[in-house]
Amino acid sequence: MTPPALFPRRYRDLTILDLEAQRSLVIACDSAGAIGPKEADVVRVPGYVLGRFTARVALMEVLAVGAWPVCIVNTLCVEPEPAGAAIREGVADEVRSLGIDPEKALTGSSEKNVPTIQSGIGITVIGLATTAELLIGRLAAGDALALFGRPKVGTEVFLDDPEIADLQTVRLLLDQPGIREIVPAGSRGILAEARDLAALYRLQINWRPGLSELDLHKSAGPATCILAAGERPALEAAGLRAGKPFCLLGTLEKQSPGGGNK
């Protein structure tokens, strides 16, 4: 068998494979450990909730660059029943929220050989996009940076919290002309994600004064908030429609000579 001539490339936390006919596969993953219903879990939450949020992160990453999820892989480090079934149902419901049939798009495995006392889960999402329409490589000096949602982690996180971003937030941002980049924030916090985004374009951030009430270093857990960059009016319009906490963070500008990212 001759392996196909594919050349993976990395973009942020994503792996992108450019295929023929100007199409690309976009691959994202997320994991969680010691969170769940097991006796040795540090953060105790129902398996269903664990499945929803872990799937949400990887789905967000793929959607955020303009790819559509076509396969979701659910790898569980717990037994099939009862813990595995509850987690899988959470994953399936998160997939259903996009109108995707989990019976066709969701696959995975669980631990069938040894008993487990602590929860573990990994999710991989594979998306498909038209290469030219990928939402990457579009930012420029002068673009604004904004935040949708609030950073929350651990016991602060619960389903249906109106303050946290979700898949519908990403879709709303994708539908807003003038928004050029979308970045779900995770465990590294807002500041790290924002600086990494600016560095991709050899830019730095001119932070807006008065952000002291926002903890830029705090973990955003399972992508409870989203960074978006582009035209300021577009970001403000999306902020009015999103129904989530919204904050303009600053402006992207050219790096000063000899200076790093701010």
VMD Tcl script that draws the C-alpha trace (Angstrom):
set ca {
  {0.00 0.00 0.00}
  {1.32 3.43 -0.93}
  {0.60 6.08 1.71}
  {-1.20 9.17 0.39}
  {0.84 12.33 -0.10}
  {-0.66 14.33 2.74}
  {1.19 17.09 4.52}
  {-0.31 17.96 7.91}
  {0.15 21.49 9.24}
  {-0.46 22.92 12.66}
  {-2.53 26.00 13.45}
  {-2.96 26.86 17.11}
  {-4.15 23.58 18.71}
  {-5.44 22.19 15.41}
  {-4.02 19.79 12.86}
  {-5.04 20.61 9.28}
  {-4.74 18.24 6.33}
  {-5.19 19.82 2.90}
  {-6.86 17.39 0.51}
  {-7.56 17.48 -3.20}
  {-10.30 19.67 -4.69}
  {-9.50 22.55 -2.30}
  {-10.85 20.79 0.77}
  {-9.25 20.41 4.18}
  {-9.66 18.15 7.18}
  {-9.45 19.93 10.53}
  {-8.71 17.83 13.62}
  {-9.14 18.93 17.24}
  {-9.11 17.07 20.53}
  {-9.78 17.57 24.22}
  {-9.49 15.45 27.33}
  {-10.51 15.43 30.98}
  {-9.27 13.44 33.95}
  {-10.35 13.14 37.60}
  {-13.59 14.94 36.72}
  {-16.78 12.89 36.79}
  {-18.92 10.59 38.97}
  {-16.22 8.14 40.14}
  {-15.14 7.75 43.79}
  {-11.60 9.01 43.14}
  {-12.61 11.99 40.99}
  {-11.42 15.34 42.33}
  {-14.31 17.31 40.81}
  {-17.56 15.37 41.14}
  {-20.02 15.93 38.31}
  {-22.46 13.62 36.52}
  {-21.02 11.68 33.59}
  {-23.55 13.34 31.30}
  {-22.18 16.80 32.15}
  {-18.61 15.60 31.63}
  {-19.52 14.31 28.19}
  {-21.28 17.51 27.17}
  {-18.45 19.85 28.08}
  {-15.57 17.72 26.83}
  {-17.26 17.27 23.46}
  {-18.11 20.98 23.36}
  {-14.47 22.04 23.53}
  {-13.31 19.96 20.56}
  {-16.42 20.80 18.53}
  {-15.84 24.51 19.22}
  {-12.24 24.31 18.02}
  {-13.27 22.78 14.70}
  {-16.23 25.11 14.15}
  {-14.17 28.18 15.06}
  {-12.05 27.91 11.90}
  {-15.06 27.35 9.66}
  {-14.99 23.55 9.39}
  {-18.03 21.33 9.88}
  {-17.71 18.26 12.16}
  {-18.07 15.00 10.24}
  {-16.73 12.50 12.79}
  {-16.55 12.56 16.59}
  {-14.39 9.99 18.40}
  {-15.20 9.32 22.05}
  {-12.45 7.43 23.93}
  {-13.47 6.61 27.49}
  {-11.30 5.36 30.35}
  {-14.32 4.01 32.23}
  {-16.55 0.94 31.94}
  {-19.34 0.90 29.32}
  {-22.09 0.82 31.99}
  {-23.13 2.83 33.87}
  {-20.47 5.57 33.72}
  {-19.63 5.15 30.04}
  {-23.25 5.26 28.93}
  {-23.90 8.52 30.80}
  {-20.81 10.19 29.37}
  {-21.61 8.99 25.86}
  {-25.14 10.38 26.12}
  {-23.71 13.77 27.06}
  {-21.39 13.67 24.06}
  {-24.28 12.61 21.83}
  {-26.51 15.45 23.02}
  {-23.77 18.02 22.38}
  {-23.41 16.61 18.86}
  {-27.19 16.74 18.39}
  {-27.20 20.44 19.31}
  {-25.52 21.05 15.93}
  {-28.14 19.01 14.09}
  {-25.69 16.13 13.59}
  {-26.92 12.55 14.06}
  {-24.62 10.85 16.63}
  {-25.70 7.43 15.41}
  {-23.86 8.21 12.18}
  {-21.06 10.56 13.24}
  {-20.09 9.38 16.75}
  {-17.77 6.45 17.39}
  {-15.53 5.42 20.26}
  {-14.44 2.88 22.83}
  {-14.43 2.28 26.60}
  {-12.55 0.22 29.20}
  {-13.82 -3.36 29.27}
  {-10.97 -5.22 30.97}
  {-10.32 -3.68 34.38}
  {-12.39 -1.83 36.98}
  {-11.87 1.94 37.20}
  {-12.16 4.27 40.19}
  {-11.47 7.57 38.40}
  {-12.97 9.09 35.26}
  {-11.03 9.82 32.09}
  {-12.22 10.88 28.66}
  {-10.72 11.95 25.35}
  {-12.62 13.48 22.44}
  {-11.35 13.91 18.89}
  {-13.38 15.82 16.31}
  {-12.66 15.71 12.59}
  {-14.14 18.48 10.48}
  {-14.27 19.21 6.76}
  {-13.93 22.63 5.16}
  {-13.34 24.36 1.87}
  {-9.67 25.35 2.17}
  {-10.15 28.92 0.94}
  {-12.93 29.50 3.48}
  {-10.93 28.47 6.54}
  {-11.00 31.28 9.08}
  {-7.23 31.48 9.48}
  {-4.54 33.92 8.37}
  {-6.88 36.91 8.02}
  {-6.02 39.32 10.84}
  {-4.16 42.60 10.40}
  {-2.99 45.54 12.48}
  {-5.97 47.65 13.50}
  {-8.33 44.74 14.10}
  {-10.10 44.71 17.45}
  {-10.12 41.88 19.99}
  {-13.15 40.98 22.09}
  {-14.32 38.39 24.61}
  {-17.63 36.53 24.68}
  {-18.57 34.69 27.88}
  {-16.69 34.45 31.18}
  {-13.74 32.28 32.27}
  {-14.98 29.57 34.64}
  {-13.46 26.32 35.83}
  {-14.18 23.32 38.05}
  {-17.22 23.65 40.29}
  {-18.09 27.03 38.71}
  {-19.07 25.28 35.48}
  {-22.60 24.00 34.96}
  {-24.89 23.38 32.02}
  {-27.22 26.16 30.90}
  {-25.15 28.87 32.61}
  {-26.09 31.97 30.58}
  {-22.65 33.50 31.18}
  {-20.60 30.85 29.37}
  {-20.05 30.50 25.64}
  {-21.41 27.50 23.77}
  {-21.60 26.09 20.25}
  {-24.35 28.50 19.27}
  {-22.08 31.39 20.25}
  {-19.46 30.14 17.80}
  {-22.05 29.79 15.03}
  {-23.30 33.33 15.66}
  {-19.74 34.66 15.36}
  {-19.18 32.71 12.15}
  {-22.30 34.29 10.66}
  {-21.16 37.84 11.49}
  {-19.35 39.49 8.54}
  {-16.20 41.28 9.62}
  {-15.13 38.75 12.25}
  {-11.87 37.23 11.04}
  {-10.71 34.89 13.78}
  {-12.40 32.93 16.59}
  {-10.45 31.32 19.43}
  {-12.10 29.28 22.21}
  {-10.19 30.03 25.43}
  {-9.25 27.11 27.65}
  {-7.12 26.15 30.60}
  {-4.28 28.56 29.75}
  {-6.54 31.57 30.18}
  {-7.44 34.63 28.14}
  {-4.05 36.34 28.25}
  {-2.09 33.36 26.93}
  {-4.58 32.67 24.14}
  {-4.69 36.34 23.11}
  {-0.91 36.69 23.05}
  {-0.49 33.50 21.03}
  {-3.07 34.71 18.52}
  {-1.33 38.07 18.11}
  {2.06 36.37 17.77}
  {0.81 34.28 14.84}
  {0.51 37.53 12.90}
  {3.59 39.23 14.36}
  {1.28 41.64 16.16}
  {0.88 42.77 19.75}
  {-2.14 43.78 21.79}
  {-2.90 47.32 22.89}
  {-5.08 46.39 25.87}
  {-8.07 48.58 26.67}
  {-7.80 50.39 30.01}
  {-10.15 49.29 32.76}
  {-9.88 45.51 32.43}
  {-8.92 45.03 36.09}
  {-12.28 43.37 36.82}
  {-11.45 40.60 34.33}
  {-8.97 37.90 35.39}
  {-6.92 37.42 32.23}
  {-4.86 34.63 33.80}
  {-7.74 32.47 35.04}
  {-8.42 29.12 33.38}
  {-11.49 29.17 31.17}
  {-12.04 25.47 31.83}
  {-14.03 23.80 29.05}
  {-13.92 26.83 26.71}
  {-16.37 28.89 28.75}
  {-15.36 32.04 26.87}
  {-14.30 32.86 23.33}
  {-11.88 35.38 21.87}
  {-12.92 36.93 18.57}
  {-10.99 39.38 16.41}
  {-11.88 41.55 13.44}
  {-13.68 44.80 12.73}
  {-14.83 46.53 15.91}
  {-18.38 47.27 14.63}
  {-18.77 43.58 13.72}
  {-17.67 42.48 17.18}
  {-20.00 44.96 18.85}
  {-22.91 43.81 16.66}
  {-22.23 40.20 17.63}
  {-21.98 41.26 21.26}
  {-25.50 42.66 21.12}
  {-26.87 39.45 19.59}
  {-24.96 36.81 21.51}
  {-26.80 37.02 24.82}
  {-23.49 36.44 26.65}
  {-21.20 38.74 28.62}
  {-19.26 40.82 26.09}
  {-16.09 42.85 26.52}
  {-13.80 44.68 24.10}
  {-10.26 43.76 25.12}
  {-8.18 45.99 22.88}
  {-6.65 46.42 19.45}
  {-4.06 44.45 17.52}
  {-1.11 46.54 16.38}
  {2.29 46.05 14.81}
  {4.99 44.90 17.18}
  {7.28 47.69 18.29}
  {10.89 47.34 17.06}
  {12.75 44.89 19.25}
  {9.64 44.33 21.34}
  {7.74 41.16 22.01}
  {4.06 40.61 22.51}
  {2.14 42.64 25.09}
}
mol new
graphics top color blue
foreach p $ca { graphics top sphere $p radius 0.5 }
foreach p [lrange $ca 0 end-1] q [lrange $ca 1 end] { graphics top cylinder $p $q radius 0.2 }
display resetview
